[in-house]
């Protein structure tokens, strides 16, 4: 499963349901990573499972999300730069993982 570190602020907003998208720059690095996430067909959309981690430490809080991915402009209130295109991970489901 692909694991993406994110800032704690964004992690908490996703956890609370306030933030419904996560953004990644359109680069070869992320293009390669998104092609390896396991997907399954659902109503004509590609769904992905991705683990989000609040920071880089192995013991940081984590959650698994189900999402679909497209490209486009993000919302500045959710961390995107105005006018910039991103990979957008649209969160459709999440599971908070218990700390070990």
C-alpha positions in Angstrom: 0.0 0.0 0.0 1.3 3.5 -0.9 2.0 5.6 2.2 2.1 9.4 1.9 3.3 11.6 4.7 1.2 14.8 5.3 1.4 17.7 7.7 -0.4 17.1 11.0 -2.8 20.0 10.3 -4.1 18.4 7.1 -4.2 14.9 8.7 -6.4 16.3 11.5 -8.7 18.1 9.0 -9.1 14.8 7.0 -9.7 12.9 10.2 -12.5 15.3 11.3 -14.1 15.2 7.8 -13.4 18.9 7.2 -10.9 18.2 4.3 -12.1 15.9 1.6 -9.1 16.1 -0.8 -5.3 15.6 -0.5 -3.0 17.1 -3.1 0.3 16.0 -4.7 2.3 17.9 -7.3 2.2 16.5 -10.8 5.7 15.1 -11.1 7.2 11.9 -12.5 7.8 10.8 -8.8 4.1 10.8 -8.0 3.1 9.5 -11.4 5.2 6.4 -10.8 3.8 5.9 -7.2 0.1 6.3 -8.2 0.5 3.7 -11.0 1.4 1.1 -8.3 -1.5 1.5 -5.9 -3.9 -1.4 -5.9 -7.2 -0.5 -7.5 -10.5 -2.1 -8.2 -13.3 -1.0 -10.5 -16.4 0.5 -8.9 -19.1 2.2 -11.0 -16.7 3.1 -13.7 -14.2 4.9 -11.4 -10.8 3.7 -10.3 -10.7 3.5 -6.5 -7.4 3.4 -4.6 -6.4 2.6 -1.0 -3.6 4.9 0.3 -2.2 5.3 3.8 -1.7 8.8 5.1 0.8 9.4 7.9 1.0 12.6 10.0 4.7 13.2 9.5 7.7 11.0 8.8 8.1 9.0 12.0 7.2 5.4 11.9 5.0 5.8 15.0 3.1 8.9 13.7 -0.7 8.7 13.5 -1.9 6.9 10.4 -5.1 6.4 8.5 -6.1 4.4 5.4 -8.2 6.2 2.9 -10.2 5.0 -0.2 -10.0 7.6 -2.9 -10.2 8.3 -6.6 -7.6 10.4 -8.3 -7.7 13.0 -11.0 -5.9 16.2 -11.8 -6.9 19.8 -11.5 -6.7 22.9 -9.3 -7.0 22.4 -5.6 -8.6 24.5 -2.9 -6.3 27.1 -1.2 -8.1 26.5 2.2 -6.9 22.9 1.9 -3.3 23.7 1.1 -3.2 24.2 -2.7 -1.6 27.1 -4.5 -4.2 29.1 -6.5 -4.0 28.4 -10.2 -1.7 25.3 -9.8 -2.7 21.9 -11.0 -2.2 18.8 -8.8 -3.0 15.2 -8.5 -6.2 15.3 -6.4 -7.0 12.4 -4.1 -10.8 12.6 -3.5 -11.4 10.9 -0.2 -14.5 8.6 -0.2 -13.8 6.6 2.9 -11.3 6.5 5.8 -10.2 4.3 8.6 -8.1 5.7 11.5 -5.5 3.2 12.6 -5.0 2.6 16.3 -1.6 3.4 17.8 0.6 0.4 18.5 
